[in-house]
Amino acid sequence: MKQQLITLSFGVGAMILAGTHAYGQQRNCAERDAVVERLASGYGETRQSMGLGANNAVVEVFASDETGTWTITVTNPQGVTCLVASGQHFEELAEALPAKGDDA
């Protein structure tokens, strides 16, 4: 039984490492217009916010109020957009800053 657990542990560890290696090399990038179209048509997502990141990269958050899905993208100055993260249960927040002197 102990040998089976050790073998199973090594097997699961190998699968995790293989998956991590493949994911690390996977690049989800395309021209910005194609990415925006795919997010809109496939997931109903529209741009919710944006900002300027390092090296003049544009960081954008797309989300759908209907499905709750969200996607964060980064677009380089050449117009290539890469997916950085995505998920579910998007919720728009507008929280105020705490009052000065408040440690909260």
N, CA, C and O of each residue as an XYZ file, in Angstrom:
416
protein
N       0.822     -1.200      0.000
C       0.000      0.000      0.000
C       0.863      1.259      0.000
O       0.587      2.203     -0.740
N       1.910      1.276      0.830
C       2.794      2.437      0.912
C       3.480      2.676     -0.435
O       3.610      3.820     -0.869
N       3.922      1.597     -1.099
C       4.581      1.725     -2.400
C       3.603      2.283     -3.437
O       4.001      3.077     -4.289
N       2.335      1.879     -3.378
C       1.336      2.384     -4.308
C       1.119      3.884     -4.113
O       0.972      4.620     -5.088
N       1.099      4.337     -2.863
C       0.941      5.768     -2.586
C       2.124      6.568     -3.098
O       1.952      7.656     -3.646
N       3.326      6.033     -2.923
C       4.526      6.718     -3.418
C       4.484      6.807     -4.938
O       4.768      7.861     -5.508
N       4.130      5.703     -5.598
C       4.044      5.691     -7.056
C       2.983      6.663     -7.535
O       3.200      7.399     -8.498
N       1.825      6.670     -6.865
C       0.755      7.587     -7.221
C       1.203      9.039     -7.035
O       0.912      9.887     -7.878
N       1.904      9.328     -5.946
C       2.394     10.684     -5.690
C       3.345     11.146     -6.780
O       3.252     12.280     -7.249
N       4.265     10.269     -7.186
C       5.193     10.623     -8.259
C       4.451     10.845     -9.573
O       4.792     11.750    -10.335
N       3.444     10.028     -9.839
C       2.657     10.171    -11.063
C       1.917     11.488    -11.114
O       1.927     12.178    -12.133
N       1.274     11.836    -10.010
C       0.548     13.107     -9.946
C       1.519     14.271    -10.051
O       1.242     15.243    -10.754
N       2.641     14.188     -9.369
C       3.650     15.249     -9.450
C       4.163     15.444    -10.869
O       4.353     16.576    -11.312
N       4.385     14.352    -11.577
C       4.853     14.437    -12.966
C       3.811     15.096    -13.854
O       4.150     15.887    -14.734
N       2.533     14.770    -13.625
C       1.470     15.384    -14.418
C       1.394     16.883    -14.135
O       1.198     17.677    -15.055
N       1.547     17.272    -12.877
C       1.508     18.696    -12.531
C       2.671     19.432    -13.186
O       2.487     20.505    -13.761
N       3.866     18.858    -13.099
C       5.033     19.491    -13.723
C       4.871     19.591    -15.226
O       5.214     20.615    -15.816
N       4.358     18.551    -15.854
C       4.164     18.579    -17.308
C       3.146     19.646    -17.690
O       3.334     20.376    -18.663
N       2.063     19.730    -16.914
C       1.049     20.741    -17.186
C       1.564     22.143    -16.977
O       1.244     23.049    -17.746
N       2.364     22.330    -15.937
C       2.939     23.640    -15.657
C       3.907     24.041    -16.755
O       3.915     25.195    -17.184
N       4.713     23.114    -17.210
C       5.677     23.400    -18.268
C       4.952     23.786    -19.557
O       5.329     24.753    -20.219
N       3.915     23.033    -19.910
C       3.173     23.333    -21.133
C       2.473     24.676    -21.008
O       2.453     25.453    -21.962
N       1.896     24.959    -19.841
C       1.195     26.215    -19.652
C       2.170     27.387    -19.721
O       1.854     28.430    -20.293
N       3.346     27.213    -19.142
C       4.340     28.278    -19.141
C       4.796     28.659    -20.539
O       5.182     29.803    -20.776
N       4.755     27.706    -21.467
C       5.177     27.988    -22.835
C       4.021     28.405    -23.731
O       4.237     28.898    -24.838
N       2.806     28.211    -23.263
C       1.641     28.559    -24.052
C       1.511     30.074    -24.101
O       1.576     30.743    -23.070
N       1.328     30.612    -25.296
C       1.164     32.048    -25.451
C      -0.195     32.306    -26.067
O      -0.444     31.923    -27.210
N      -1.060     32.941    -25.332
C      -2.393     33.282    -25.810
C      -2.376     34.717    -26.304
O      -2.898     35.614    -25.641
N      -1.776     34.936    -27.469
C      -1.631     36.277    -28.004
C      -2.132     36.326    -29.453
O      -2.057     35.344    -30.192
N      -2.639     37.493    -29.827
C      -3.085     37.725    -31.199
C      -3.201     39.234    -31.403
O      -2.985     40.008    -30.470
N      -3.537     39.642    -32.603
C      -3.784     41.057    -32.856
C      -4.955     41.515    -31.985
O      -5.912     40.766    -31.786
N      -4.882     42.727    -31.475
C      -5.862     43.228    -30.514
C      -7.293     43.117    -31.026
O      -8.176     42.667    -30.296
N      -7.535     43.526    -32.289
C      -8.896     43.483    -32.822
C      -9.483     42.076    -32.775
O     -10.666     41.911    -32.477
N      -8.671     41.063    -33.066
C      -9.142     39.673    -33.036
C      -9.470     39.241    -31.614
O     -10.459     38.543    -31.391
N      -8.646     39.651    -30.647
C      -8.884     39.283    -29.247
C     -10.162     39.943    -28.740
O     -10.988     39.284    -28.108
N     -10.335     41.231    -29.009
C     -11.521     41.959    -28.550
C     -12.785     41.350    -29.162
O     -13.798     41.197    -28.480
N     -12.720     41.007    -30.434
C     -13.867     40.385    -31.113
C     -14.203     39.035    -30.483
O     -15.376     38.723    -30.274
N     -13.191     38.241    -30.183
C     -13.412     36.923    -29.576
C     -14.014     37.051    -28.181
O     -14.910     36.289    -27.820
N     -13.528     38.009    -27.396
C     -14.075     38.215    -26.056
C     -15.539     38.663    -26.126
O     -16.360     38.258    -25.303
N     -15.854     39.501    -27.113
C     -17.230     39.991    -27.269
C     -18.158     38.897    -27.784
O     -19.226     38.672    -27.213
N     -17.765     38.221    -28.848
C     -18.659     37.235    -29.461
C     -18.724     35.927    -28.681
O     -19.778     35.293    -28.621
N     -17.619     35.524    -28.089
C     -17.591     34.248    -27.391
C     -18.035     34.312    -25.946
O     -18.561     33.337    -25.410
N     -17.825     35.465    -25.308
C     -18.089     35.556    -23.872
C     -18.965     36.741    -23.485
O     -19.336     36.871    -22.318
N     -19.303     37.603    -24.433
C     -20.120     38.772    -24.136
C     -19.388     39.813    -23.311
O     -20.018     40.637    -22.647
N     -18.050     39.783    -23.347
C     -17.260     40.699    -22.526
C     -16.976     42.009    -23.255
O     -16.711     42.022    -24.458
N     -17.036     43.098    -22.512
C     -16.668     44.411    -23.019
C     -15.638     45.020    -22.077
O     -15.494     44.590    -20.933
N     -14.929     46.022    -22.571
C     -13.892     46.647    -21.745
C     -14.521     47.387    -20.581
O     -15.433     48.194    -20.761
N     -14.023     47.103    -19.383
C     -14.523     47.717    -18.155
C     -13.557     48.759    -17.608
O     -13.978     49.741    -16.996
N     -12.260     48.548    -17.827
C     -11.259     49.506    -17.348
C      -9.976     49.293    -18.125
O      -9.788     48.273    -18.788
N      -9.091     50.287    -18.026
C      -7.798     50.199    -18.710
C      -6.780     51.085    -18.012
O      -7.137     51.987    -17.254
N      -5.512     50.817    -18.276
C      -4.437     51.623    -17.718
C      -3.163     51.390    -18.507
O      -3.067     50.445    -19.291
N      -2.194     52.253    -18.295
C      -0.916     52.155    -18.983
C       0.094     51.487    -18.066
O       0.324     51.940    -16.945
N       0.689     50.415    -18.546
C       1.664     49.673    -17.763
C       3.080     49.971    -18.205
O       3.332     50.931    -18.933
N       4.001     49.136    -17.755
C       5.417     49.287    -18.094
C       5.621     49.179    -19.601
O       4.889     48.471    -20.292
N       6.621     49.887    -20.094
C       6.991     49.855    -21.514
C       5.836     50.229    -22.436
O       5.745     49.721    -23.554
N       4.954     51.113    -21.976
C       3.801     51.584    -22.749
C       2.821     50.489    -23.127
O       2.123     50.606    -24.134
N       2.759     49.434    -22.340
C       1.773     48.379    -22.567
C       0.431     48.829    -21.997
O       0.371     49.442    -20.931
N      -0.631     48.519    -22.713
C      -1.977     48.863    -22.255
C      -2.580     47.638    -21.568
O      -2.680     46.562    -22.159
N      -2.977     47.823    -20.319
C      -3.603     46.753    -19.532
C      -5.098     47.031    -19.505
O      -5.527     48.132    -19.161
N      -5.894     46.019    -19.873
C      -7.342     46.188    -19.933
C      -8.048     45.055    -19.204
O      -7.571     43.921    -19.170
N      -9.193     45.388    -18.623
C     -10.053     44.391    -18.004
C     -11.353     44.358    -18.805
O     -12.027     45.375    -18.965
N     -11.689     43.169    -19.303
C     -12.938     42.938    -20.015
C     -13.813     42.075    -19.120
O     -13.307     41.212    -18.403
N     -15.131     42.301    -19.155
C     -16.032     41.488    -18.332
C     -17.430     41.520    -18.918
O     -17.772     42.383    -19.727
N     -18.227     40.555    -18.488
C     -19.621     40.473    -18.888
C     -20.499     40.502    -17.648
O     -20.332     39.687    -16.741
N     -21.441     41.452    -17.611
C     -22.399     41.508    -16.511
C     -23.359     40.324    -16.565
O     -23.859     39.881    -15.531
N     -23.616     39.811    -17.765
C     -24.571     38.709    -17.931
C     -24.003     37.371    -17.484
O     -24.663     36.622    -16.764
N     -22.767     37.066    -17.914
C     -22.191     35.756    -17.602
C     -21.290     35.781    -16.380
O     -21.050     34.743    -15.764
N     -20.785     36.967    -16.021
C     -19.879     37.092    -14.885
C     -18.441     36.757    -15.209
O     -17.588     36.780    -14.321
N     -18.145     36.439    -16.485
C     -16.763     36.132    -16.847
C     -15.956     37.412    -16.964
O     -16.507     38.482    -17.222
N     -14.633     37.298    -16.772
C     -13.734     38.444    -16.901
C     -12.399     37.990    -17.480
O     -12.001     36.835    -17.333
N     -11.716     38.920    -18.141
C     -10.415     38.646    -18.752
C      -9.534     39.872    -18.597
O      -9.994     40.997    -18.794
N      -8.278     39.667    -18.247
C      -7.292     40.742    -18.199
C      -6.340     40.532    -19.366
O      -5.817     39.435    -19.561
N      -6.117     41.600    -20.149
C      -5.213     41.534    -21.291
C      -4.124     42.590    -21.169
O      -4.276     43.582    -20.457
N      -3.016     42.355    -21.881
C      -1.952     43.336    -22.018
C      -1.643     43.451    -23.498
O      -1.417     42.446    -24.172
N      -1.634     44.693    -24.012
C      -1.347     44.942    -25.418
C      -0.048     45.724    -25.520
O       0.103     46.769    -24.887
N       0.897     45.218    -26.319
C       2.171     45.907    -26.481
C       2.036     47.018    -27.519
O       1.028     47.064    -28.224
N       3.014     47.911    -27.637
C       2.914     49.025    -28.582
C       2.759     48.589    -30.044
O       2.329     49.387    -30.876
N       3.099     47.352    -30.366
C       2.950     46.852    -31.730
C       1.535     46.347    -32.009
O       1.238     45.950    -33.136
N       0.660     46.354    -31.008
C      -0.727     45.947    -31.199
C      -1.003     44.480    -30.947
O      -2.081     43.987    -31.279
N      -0.040     43.768    -30.360
C      -0.247     42.364    -30.026
C      -0.799     42.282    -28.608
O      -0.217     42.823    -27.667
N      -1.921     41.602    -28.472
C      -2.604     41.479    -27.182
C      -2.452     40.061    -26.652
O      -2.645     39.089    -27.382
N      -2.102     39.955    -25.369
C      -1.950     38.655    -24.713
C      -2.909     38.563    -23.535
O      -3.101     39.530    -22.798
N      -3.509     37.388    -23.367
C      -4.373     37.136    -22.224
C      -3.495     36.866    -21.019
O      -2.582     36.043    -21.082
N      -3.766     37.556    -19.920
C      -2.969     37.414    -18.703
C      -3.693     36.557    -17.672
O      -3.081     35.709    -17.023
N      -4.993     36.779    -17.523
C      -5.780     36.026    -16.544
C      -7.241     36.085    -16.948
O      -7.658     36.988    -17.673
N      -8.013     35.122    -16.478
C      -9.452     35.131    -16.717
C     -10.138     34.364    -15.604
O      -9.509     33.587    -14.886
N     -11.436     34.591    -15.471
C     -12.147     33.898    -14.415
C     -13.634     34.162    -14.476
O     -14.168     34.581    -15.503
N     -14.285     33.914    -13.372
C     -15.731     34.049    -13.285
C     -16.105     34.911    -12.083
O     -15.258     35.256    -11.259
N     -17.373     35.247    -12.001
C     -17.964     35.998    -10.885
C     -17.437     37.435    -10.807
O     -17.104     37.927     -9.729
N     -17.368     38.103    -11.973
C     -16.941     39.495    -12.003
C     -17.954     40.350    -11.240
O     -19.164     40.146    -11.339
N     -17.436     41.298    -10.487
C     -18.279     42.211     -9.727
C     -17.646     43.591     -9.778
O     -16.482     43.756     -9.414
N     -18.399     44.572    -10.222
C     -17.892     45.938    -10.294
C     -17.983     46.586     -8.932
O     -19.023     46.537     -8.276
N     -16.880     47.199     -8.507
C     -16.826     47.869     -7.212
C     -16.369     49.307     -7.394
O     -15.586     49.613     -8.293
N     -16.856     50.167     -6.550
C     -16.408     51.557     -6.518
C     -16.227     51.931     -5.051
O     -17.048     52.634     -4.462
N     -15.148     51.451     -4.489
C     -14.901     51.667     -3.068
C     -14.175     52.994     -2.847
O     -13.272     53.359     -3.599
N     -14.587     53.695     -1.810
C     -13.949     54.962     -1.466
C     -12.685     54.688     -0.642
O     -12.594     53.680      0.059
N     -11.730     55.588     -0.737
C     -10.529     55.474      0.088
C     -10.889     55.706      1.546
O     -11.814     56.465      1.835
N     -10.178     55.070      2.471
C     -10.448     55.339      3.884
C     -10.052     56.782      4.227
O      -9.179     57.361      3.580
N     -10.685     57.342      5.225
C     -10.369     58.707      5.657
C      -8.924     58.782      6.126
O      -8.390     57.817      6.672
N      -8.294     59.932      5.912
C      -6.913     60.123      6.356
C      -6.821     59.898      7.862
O      -7.669     60.346      8.634
N      -5.777     59.198      8.247
C      -5.583     58.906      9.663
C      -6.293     57.650     10.106
O      -6.104     57.204     11.237
N      -7.109     57.068      9.242
C      -7.808     55.820      9.564
C      -6.926     54.659      9.134
O      -6.551     54.571      7.965
N      -6.588     53.767     10.060
C      -5.691     52.654      9.746
C      -6.365     51.539      8.962
O      -5.709     50.557      8.614
N      -7.638     51.661      8.679
C      -8.353     50.614      7.951
C      -7.804     50.569      6.571
O      -8.248     49.760      5.757
